[in-house]
Structures are given as structure tokens and as C-alpha cells.
Amino acid sequence: MSESISLAVTGMKCGGCESNVKTKLNAIDGVISVEAMNKENKVDVEFDVEKTSVEAISQAITDAGFVVE
């Protein structure tokens, strides 16, 4: 079963930052799609709740050097 979440993320300043977040999240088993928007300070993620969690997604964003609000 998939779920979609929208996370407020600060620290993304450019397209490279968006790309970094997308790469980190797409590496997680269960992530279906990612849209990172630095101008809106937002990351939208669709994921399989049986394979990953909001906590794992948030941790990956933090590990990439950004702050999940």
C-alpha cells in the first residue's frame, strides 16, 4: 500500500540540492517517487508503507545535510 507525504525541508538552495535529496530518497527500497522543490522548501514523497517509513525518509534527508521541519 502506498502513501504520499509532503515534508517541509530547509537548506535546499538550488537544483543540485534537489537532485541530492532525490538521489538519497530514490535509493531507499520502497520509495516510489520524489519531488524536491527548493523554492517551496518542500519534498513530496510517495512510498510503500510496507517497505519504508516516514522516519527513514526523514533520516535520509537529514543525512543528506538538510533539515526536516
C-alpha positions as CSV (number, residue, x, y, z in Angstrom):
1,M,0.0,0.0,0.0
2,S,1.4,3.4,-0.9
3,E,1.2,6.6,0.9
4,S,2.1,10.2,0.0
5,I,3.7,12.7,2.3
6,S,4.8,16.3,2.0
7,L,7.7,17.3,4.2
8,A,8.9,20.9,5.0
9,V,12.7,20.8,4.3
10,T,15.1,23.7,4.8
11,G,18.6,24.1,3.5
12,M,18.0,23.3,-0.2
13,K,19.3,26.2,-2.2
14,C,19.5,25.0,-5.8
15,G,18.7,22.3,-8.3
16,G,21.8,20.4,-7.1
17,C,20.3,20.2,-3.6
18,E,17.1,18.9,-5.1
19,S,19.0,16.3,-7.0
20,N,20.9,15.3,-3.9
21,V,17.7,14.7,-2.0
22,K,16.1,12.8,-4.9
23,T,19.1,10.6,-5.2
24,K,19.2,9.8,-1.5
25,L,15.5,9.0,-1.3
26,N,15.3,7.0,-4.5
27,A,18.0,4.7,-3.0
28,I,15.5,3.7,-0.3
29,D,13.7,0.4,-1.0
30,G,10.0,1.3,-1.1
31,V,10.3,4.9,-2.3
32,I,8.1,5.2,-5.4
33,S,8.5,8.8,-6.4
34,V,10.2,12.0,-5.1
35,E,9.7,15.7,-6.0
36,A,12.0,18.1,-4.2
37,M,11.3,21.8,-4.6
38,N,13.9,24.2,-3.1
39,K,11.9,27.4,-3.7
40,E,9.0,26.0,-1.7
41,N,11.2,24.2,0.9
42,K,9.2,21.1,0.3
43,V,9.7,17.4,-0.6
44,D,6.8,15.3,-1.7
45,V,7.4,11.5,-1.4
46,E,5.2,8.6,-2.4
47,F,6.3,5.3,-0.8
48,D,5.3,1.8,0.1
49,V,4.4,1.7,3.8
50,E,5.3,-2.0,3.9
51,K,8.9,-1.3,2.9
52,T,9.9,2.0,4.4
53,S,8.7,4.7,6.8
54,V,8.4,8.4,7.2
55,E,11.1,8.2,9.8
56,A,13.5,6.5,7.4
57,I,12.7,9.1,4.7
58,S,13.3,12.0,7.2
59,Q,16.5,10.5,8.3
60,A,17.8,10.2,4.7
61,I,17.0,13.9,4.1
62,T,18.8,14.8,7.4
63,D,21.8,12.6,6.4
64,A,22.0,14.5,3.1
65,G,22.6,17.7,5.1
66,F,19.1,19.2,5.2
67,V,16.6,19.9,8.0
68,V,13.2,18.3,8.1
69,E,10.9,20.7,9.9
